[in-house]
Amino acid sequence: MNFDTKLRASILREAKKHLKEKDMRAVASYTGVMFTETEQLFGDQYGQILVSLQPMERGARAVNVIIDEMRDEVTHVIGPSNVSFLPLAGGPPVSKPISVKIRGDDYQTIEKARDALKNILSKIAGIKDIADDAHAGRMEMTLKMNHDAIRRAGVNPVDITRAIRLLVDGEVVAEMQDNGEKLQIRVRAEQLSGHDIGELLNFRMPVIRNGVASSIPLNQLMTQERKVSLGNIRHYNFRRAITLEANIEQRQEQEDFMACRLRPALFGDKRDFSKCQLDTVT
């Protein structure tokens, strides 16, 4: 969905509940763009809220403490498909502690493998901010011809394709030169009065049946499917890939050496990751 003003205000309102005056320096929000550690993402479906914090020397709390306090309420705001946190640190861009590349040729199979890995990671205590780089695109409508209906109606499929092209982008019918620049004359149907793109299927195609002229709407000759399109398809080593990343929660309390290190190494006991550091177990 689009990151509109109402949705931005809802997330910001929940975040400000956990920001104290000694913590917050300034807040800025963006619509249509999202900055990450490695790239910038553009689109109506993206948005970002930046919070500038005071130095800890002035009594401000640590970044991880503030994020952990607001995480539950901010991530449960109704509307966005995904909400994640990105603490900014100095130095060059680095990937998250957990980074897995899922490669293959069939993108649907890759997505199923990604969903399975996400499910596994979500059940491990101490792992947070699970995300991937398969960003969703905008809503799209796919039209497919109903060849049986087209054959019964006696309509040429080429005429249907051209009619849809004239209804959407138009068709270049002539070209000319003006002061050395190339100009194109494009013919396009009058714009729809409504806000639903599906209304273009109400356009009626002329047909002749038994010598009698009539018409038939496009929605009887075509089927439509609406879904979220792919924002991008990334490749790694010449194959399609999705990168799945996650952060590891750094525990403040001291781990139990016997339970986390010695017994798993000597007796094969299963480690309890809710009590053991994920990035130090061997």
N, C-alpha and C positions, 0 to 999 in steps of 0.2 A: 504494500500500500504506500501511498505518498506520505512523505514526512511533512505534514502541513503544520500550520501555526497552532491548531488545537492540540495535536499530538505532542508537539514540542513543549507546550505549556504544561501538559499533564506530567511529562517526565521531569521537567524542571521543578515543578511543584513538589514532587515526591523527593527529589534530590535535595532541595533546600531544607526539607524537614530535618536533615541530618547534618547540615552545615552550620557551624557556629561562627559567630562574628570573628573569633580569634583565628579561625581556619581560613575563611574565604577572603580572597583579595578582589577578584572580579570574575564575572561569568559572561561568556559569549556563546551564542548558538548560531548554527549554520544550517541552511536548507538547500538540498541539491548537491551537496558535496560532503565527502567524508575523508579525513586524513588518517592514514595508517602509518606504521613504521617504515613501510617499503614503497607505498604508492598512494595516489589520490584516486578516489572513486567519485564519479559524477553521475547524476541521475535524480529524477524526482523522488525515487524511493529511498534516497539516502539522506541522512541528517546527523548532526553531531553537536554535542554540548560540551564546551571546554570550560573547565573550572580552574582558575589560577589560585594557588594556595599561598598563604603566608609562610615565611621561613619558620622552621621548628624552633629557632632561637627566640622567637617572639611568642612562644607558647602554643603554636599550632600542633595539631596531632599528626601522626604519620599518615602517609597516603593510604597504605594498606588498611589501616584501622578505619579510616573514613569510608573506603570502598566496601569493606566487609559489613559495616553498619547499615549502609543504604542498599546493599545488593538485593536483598529479598524484595523490598517494596518497589524498587525501580524496575527490576526485571519482570515484575508481575503487572505492570501497567498494561491495560487492555488496548490493543491496536497494533503495535509493532510486531513484526515477525521475529526479530532478534534484537536483543540489547546486550552489549558487551562493554567492558571497561578496558581502557588502554592507559596505564600509568606511563607518563613520559619520563624518560631517563636520559642522562647525558651520554655522549659517545655515539659511535656509528650504529645504524639499524641492525638489530639482531632478531633472530627468530625466537619463538617461545621454546621453553625447555622440552616440550613434547611436540614433535613435528614429523608427520607421516605423509608420504606421497603415495597416492593410490593411482596406479597407471593401468591403462587398458585401451581397447579399441571401441568397445560399446559403452557409450556414456551412461546409459541407464544401469548397466551392471556396475559401473564405477560408483554411481550414486547409491545403489543398494549396499555396496561394501562400505561406503562412507557412513551410511546410517547405522550399519551394524557396529562399526568401530565407535561411533558416537554413543551408542547404547552401552557398550562395554565400558568406555571411559566415564560415563555419567554414573556408573555404579561403583566406581572406585573412590573411596573417601580421600580427600586431599587434592583432587583434580578440579580445576575451575576454569572458567572462561573458555569453554570448548567452542571453536569456530573453524570455518573452512573458507577457502577463497572462491568457492562456487557461488558467486553472488547472483541473486535473482535479478532478472531484468524487468521490463515493463509488461503489462498485460497485452496479450496478443490474441487475435482471432484468426483461426485457420479455416479456410473454406475448401470444401471438397465437392466435386460434381457428383450428382446422383445420375449415373449414366442411364439407368432404366427409365427414370422420369424424363430425362432429356430426349431419349429415343421415342418415348410415347408422345411427347409434345411436338416432336419434329423440329427441334431447334438445333442449330449448328453450334457445337461447343466453342468454336472459335468466336462466334458472336457473343457468347456469354463472357468469355475471357476479356474481350475488348470492352464490353459494357462495364464490367467491374473496374477495368483500368481507367475508363473515362469517369467513373463515379469517384475514384479515389485520387489518383495522381494526374490524370489527364493524359493526353496523347499529343506528341509533337507532330504537327501537320505541315509545317513549313519552316524554312530557315532563310536568313538574310544577313547581309553585312552592313554595319553602320559604323563609319569612322574606324574601320579596321577591326571592329569587334563583332563576334558572331552572336546573332540574336535568334531565338527560337520562338515560334508561335505555338502555344500549347492550348488545346481545347479541353475543357474540363466541365463536367456537369455542375449545375448549381448546387452550392453547399447545402447540406442537410440542416433543417431548422432545429432538430433535437440534438441532444448530447450523446445519444446511444449510436455507436457506429453500426450496430446491427440493423438500423433502419434502412441502410442501403439495400438490404435484401427485399425491401418492399417494392423496389423498382420492378416494373412489369415489362417483360420481353414480348415483343409482337410475334404472333404465330398465326399461321393459316391452317385451318382444319376444314377439310371437305369444301374448300373454296370459300370459306367464311373467315374473315379476319377477326382475330381476338387477341388476348394477351394473357400472360401467366406470370405471377411474381417469381422473383429469383429464389425466395425461400422454399418454393416447391421444387426447384431444380438443383438446389445445393444444400449441403449440411454444414453446420458451423460448430467449431469447438473453441472454447475460450479457456485460456490458461496463462500462467506466468511464464514468460519466455526466459531463455538463458541469458544472463548478463554477459557472460564470456565463457570461452572454452580454452583453457590453458593447456600447454603441452610441456612435457618434460622428456628429454631424450627421444624426441620425435613421436611420442605417443600422448594421447589425451591423459590428463592427470588432474586430480584434486588434492590439494594439500590440506590436511587436517592438523590443527594446532591446538594446544591447550597449555594453561599455566599450572604450576605446582604450588600448592599452598605451603608456605614456610611456617612450620610449627615453632612456637616460642618456647614451649616447655621442653625439657631434656627427655630424649627418648630412652626407653628401657633397653640397655645393652644386651641383656640376656634374651629378651623376647624378640628384639629386632635384628640382632647380629649373630649371637653365639648359637642359640638353639636352631634357627633356620639353617645355619651353616653346618652344624654337627648332626642334627637329627631330622632336618628337612621340615621343620614346623612351618606352617603358613604364617606369613607376616600379617599383622594387623596394620594396614596403612593409615588407619585413623589415629594410631599412636606412634608410627614410625615415619621418619622423613623419607619421602619418595625419592629424592635425588641423592641420598647417601647410602641406601641399602645396597648390599652386594650379594 
